[in-house]
Amino acid sequence: MSHHTSPSATAPPPSDSGPAAASSGAGHPRVREPVVFVVLAVLSVVGAVIGADLVAKLGISANTSVVGALIAMLIGRIPLAGLRSMRSVHRQNLAQSAISAATFASANALLTSIAVPYVFGREDLVWPMLAGSFVGLLIDTWVLYRSFGSRLLPADAAWPPGQAAAETIKAGDKGGKRALVLGAGTLVGLGGTLFSLPLSAAGVAFLGNVWALLMFGVGLGLREFSPDLFHTDLGAGYVPHGVMVGAGVVALGQAVVLLVRRRSTQQPAAATVAGHNETTSYTVDEKGLRRSLVRGYALFVAGAVLLAVLGGLIGDMSPLGLLGWVLFAAFAALVHELIVGLAAMQSGWFPSFAVTLIFLVLGLLIGIPSVPLALLVGYVSATGPAFADMGYDLKAGWLLRREHRPWDPYEREGRREQFRAALIGFAAALVVVAVLWQSYFRQGLIPPVAKVYADTVKNGLGEPGVLRTLLLWAIPGAAIQLIGGTKRQMGVMLATGLLILTPNACWMVLAALAVRVGYRKWRGPAADEELNLVGAGLIAGSSLGDSAQIIKAS
């Protein structure tokens, strides 16, 4: 990718990403700029179509943020004066935010959730479910936007796909050795998808918390090899779900402790901004985090009420039963997004299916009727993926903006514009799903996880002793989560690994961790930046390969 190192008569104006512009006090680019808005709208439609097509035909979802960033870079290099503004890394960040939001919204939030009542045999509930899941999606993303940068969801945590997107954008802007290393990693990651090697798992291991990813790798290995090692499948019988229940309860308790601790007993940790002596505290304090989560729960309650009204539950349930359903649905949505967000923050993988299934099982155990339970599952499944995705995007923006002076107002302005870019992506996803769902479903193209949800609602748990299994395996999950603490999320990560059956992924994670530890001992602190570039390249290449599967699906 071409770049300029010095001004010239023919060079475009300096981008607002460089040090000179960084101290000029210029405002952050806006999504309402005509060129930016058109680029974001087009990319959002592309992302929504990719997401819906892949999840319906192949049952997978792709992180298209790197694709969006690359397209924005190419647009910025078209020799037309009006398009040169897209050379700005911050406008490219808005582009990748919009396309990834559209992709995850269409695939994981909207199409999957509306497929649940359809498979359940209630096509009349698809439109109410679409309205409810879209409202849940908006609330989900708003909570992350208001909570990012807190002690619970810190900006300096791993968020590996966000690092990959930022490194891709920076390498395209600056070129040089960084671009070569990142490009080589991208080619390797892309090649891995051709041979069905999950090299993104190795990339994540170069970027995330070592302890969290060690537990993740252990969980992946136990899931893959337990039939041979222990003559039992640890992925069956709700064992990993029990581990997640225990870890999730402790993680929730740790979050509550964080929220209720007296502010006077803690001083916000300082995060040094790279290359400068200036430090910045967390941008969201405990009071702000508490307020955002409480408001988020209240909004989820309102969304559940709307879904109950549109879905006709008022006539089917008693007033007390309906109240319980609304409160439980809102609680499940909030807890789901937090657990999914914490796992995504550390590993780049989010166990949305598993956590939704946990609340489905709990709903069956407490006796929620089948139709309200199907709607509840659709509502809950719409939260979480977009929460994680926005965390990735805001992480990318945070990395790209941290050289700017003054930093804090620019960072807050940038986050706001990224949120607006995501809203454009969500609008595109809503339109695409509303137009395409009938065509997909009537061809039998149903997201596989929606079939699992609907079949479980129809047939019940199918085996005795599920509650006993959940409680039994919750004990080690809770203990490991307690030992690891809030920052490592070891119990959640072990459960996430147990829930994922991806051949060879455990070897990728564990081998990459071994390389990371050994290389850091040899190279010292300089190893981190080099491995970050390699890891970002592997994730970027895998993302490109996943997105390219739309050709296979068509």
Buried (B, 14 or more C-beta within 10 A) or exposed (E): BEBBEEEEEEEBEBBBBBEEBBEEEEEBBBBEBEBBBEBBBBBBBBBBBBBBBBBBBBBBBBBBBBBBBBBBBEBBBEEEEEBBBBBBBBBBBBBBBBBBBBBBBBBBBBBBBBBBBBBBEBBEBBBBBBBBBBBBBBBBBBBBBBBBBBBBBBBBBBBBBBBBBBBBBBBBBBBEEBBEBBBBBBBBBBBBBEEEBBBBBBBBBBBBBEBBBBBBBBBBBBBBEBEEEEEEEBBEBBBBBBBBBBBBBBBBEBBEEBBEEEEEEEEBEEBEBEEEEEEBEBBBBBEBBBBBBEBBBEBBBBBBBBBBEBBBBEEEBEEEBBEBBBBBBBBBBBBBBBBBBBBBBBBBBBBBBBBBBBBBBBBBEEEBBBBBBBBBBBBBBBBBBBBBBBBBBBBBBBBBBBBBBEBEEBBBBBBBBBBBBBBBBBBBBBBBBBEBBEEBBEEEBBBBBBBBBBEBBEEEBEEEEBBEBBEBBBEBBBBBBBEBEBBBBBBBBBBBBBBBEBEBBBBBBBBBBEBBEEBBEEEEEEBBEBBBBBBBBBBBBBBBBBBBBBEEBE
